[in-house]
Amino acid sequence: MSSTLSSWLGLALGSVASQVLAGTADVWLTTKARVALLAADGIALTAIAVDAADGTVTLRGRVKTESEKEKATLVVKMVDGVRGVQNLLQVAPEGFPAAKASDDAVN
């Protein structure tokens, strides 16, 4: 095998390995953020979806109050490894349905 091909394969495998490790880190960060929210008083995790990508945790779903939304952000920001929080939670008191809009409907 030529040294150029060998170098290229090494770079390609290294890239794949780093993507796998990054994906593993995101899964671990998502898990840590969910556990932190579960342990926090005053946050109903049943209506919150948590996802992480490249150190940024995204929160989606519904909460009952603005303070619950703010608390979710503060709790997740304290998790080791979190670089940022994108809080997309909707404040919808019980009995009020959450807004439903797709990107196409908003444009």
ABEGO torsion letter per residue (X at the ends): XBAAAAAAAAAAAAAAAAAAAAAAAAAAAAAAAAAAAAABBGBBAAABBBBBBGGBBBBBEBBABAAAAAAAAAAAAABBGBABBBBABBBBBBGBBBBBBBAAAAX
